[in-house]
Amino acid sequence: MDPVTDDLGLLAALGGGDAGRHPLPVRIRDALVVRIQRGELRAGTRLPPIRALATQLAISPMTIAKAYKLLGAAGYAEARTGGGTIVRLPSREPRHIADGPFPARPSAPGNLSQLLFELARSPGVIGFTGNYPAPELSDAEAFRATLARLTARPCESWFRYDPPAGREELLARLPGFLARHGIAAAPADMLVTSGAQQALDIVVRALVRPGEAVVAERPAYHGLINVLRAAGARILEVPLLEDGPDLGVLEDLLRREQPRLVCVNPTFQNPTGITMSREKREALLAIIRRTGVSLLEDDHSPEMRFSGEPVPSIRALSGPSDPVFYVRGFGKVYVPGIRLGVLLAPAATVPRLLEVKATTDLQSPAIMQGALAEYLADPAYLDRIAAIARAYAERQKRLTDALSRALPPETEWRIPEGGLSLWLRLPPTLDVTGIYYPAARCGVTFAPGEPFYAANPDPRTLRLSFGLTPPELLAEGADRLAAVIRSMAQSSVPASVMV
Ligand SMILES: Cc1ncc(COP(=O)(O)O)c(C=O)c1O
């Protein structure tokens, strides 16, 4: 096929279902980008003269000229002096990703964290993969100063073993921290854990025997799914509605399957960003009380609220005799990487939880616990965390403004009231496997939805996390992704043959 004289496949591509929604030059640009990404138009190829192509497509030469200009602006073409437009690859195109070893598409959830971590840092890539905070948008500086003060003092106890439940001064400090979130708890009800992840693992390993049923949200945090799988749990999924899990389905499962545990992530749920309404939290608590099933509440980062009113955690609404296990991590909002969390549990279960904690790591690092206790002692952190949340709100707005402008209208998504992720459902003709590699070749990556499902993943879903993405690249990343989605949606070739 000679690209200089053919219609570049544009006649077929422009007849697609996207007609009318985007201006013709944009659709021509997108169709050309797809062909360049697929390698059908190679760098150095001279595009057909504007007039010749216009005649072939029976459209105005101005439209082609505009499309070539847009292609150039996207970095996929350059106008040569003396005439002609030449295909090129964008300079930020991650050549090593397009040409070299590319990590396998994450299908095993166990690999996902590592893969997302690597993808988010690949040169030239605008990564929406890691649901992590940016180090510059955390309270790391204050924490560093606390650590420096701490280590300057003579205190050998920071370098010795502590009891598995946690270091005394941190256990003494945590009730005050939790009280600010409406939670009444005593040191005897709590364990300091190595991140929220370990808390989830401890509860599941302490409560669930292989083969027992556990209810999880559909979709759910993939780290929870991993924990449940490792414990040999039979995972029952309850679909998430706009205001939280479908309680009708939950009641039905409770009757039929008598699960051991129900797991929820009620505020800015990972991956969907959905926040469970207060009414639903109260109704869920009533169900828990009536049936006696245990509840695992992963209260991940309620501080990251950008709009709407705070909703109390289920633990805040419950009493000490309710079978509620409450998990909170300090890595997402406060200081990434400190690997500390807290687990609140009904008092009678604490000894069993401590046994499990001791079998995994004996204790969480003493010096980090000491520093966290000291850090939490000065309430000035509250203002700093509020300022961090405002900065993330601004980043979320940049991203969602750009997506609102650029995504085809059949894409299903909503703007969550907080959290560092967005959940997208692609237009009906698309499958995430069809856009994953084209998007990576265009220098934008995301987390496919599959690992967030225990079974039968919805192949149209994906998660965009913006915590680590430099703010000046958010709109560009949204544009790259939306261009791929638009091109694939309007391409006549089935998505599955493009990878
Ligand atoms: C919903 C949810 N729970 C728990 C965790 C684990 O948190 P931590 O880093 O405190 O172990 C994460 C991390 O992304 C999460 O998104």
The ligand as an SDF file (V2000), in Angstrom:
LIG
                    3D

 16 16  0  0  0  0  0  0  0  0999 V2000
   -8.6120    1.0260   49.7200 C   0  0  0  0  0  0  0  0  0  0  0  0
   -7.2180    0.7580   50.1680 C   0  0  0  0  0  0  0  0  0  0  0  0
   -7.0230    0.0800   51.3020 N   0  0  0  0  0  0  0  0  0  0  0  0
   -5.7790   -0.1810   51.7480 C   0  0  0  0  0  0  0  0  0  0  0  0
   -4.6620    0.2200   51.0600 C   0  0  0  0  0  0  0  0  0  0  0  0
   -3.2970   -0.0750   51.6100 C   0  0  0  0  0  0  0  0  0  0  0  0
   -2.8570    1.0450   52.2990 O   0  0  0  0  0  0  0  0  0  0  0  0
   -1.4610    1.1500   53.0540 P   0  0  0  0  0  0  0  0  0  0  0  0
   -0.5220    1.8160   52.1250 O   0  0  0  0  0  0  0  0  0  0  0  0
   -1.7230    1.9530   54.2860 O   0  0  0  0  0  0  0  0  0  0  0  0
   -1.0170   -0.2580   53.3850 O   0  0  0  0  0  0  0  0  0  0  0  0
   -4.8250    0.9320   49.8710 C   0  0  0  0  0  0  0  0  0  0  0  0
   -3.6520    1.3620   49.1030 C   0  0  0  0  0  0  0  0  0  0  0  0
   -3.7610    1.7990   47.9940 O   0  0  0  0  0  0  0  0  0  0  0  0
   -6.1360    1.2080   49.4130 C   0  0  0  0  0  0  0  0  0  0  0  0
   -6.3420    1.8960   48.2910 O   0  0  0  0  0  0  0  0  0  0  0  0
  1  2  1  0
  2  3  1  0
  2 15  2  0
  3  4  2  0
  4  5  1  0
  5  6  1  0
  5 12  2  0
  6  7  1  0
  7  8  1  0
  8  9  2  0
  8 10  1  0
  8 11  1  0
 12 13  1  0
 12 15  1  0
 13 14  2  0
 15 16  1  0
M  END
$$$$
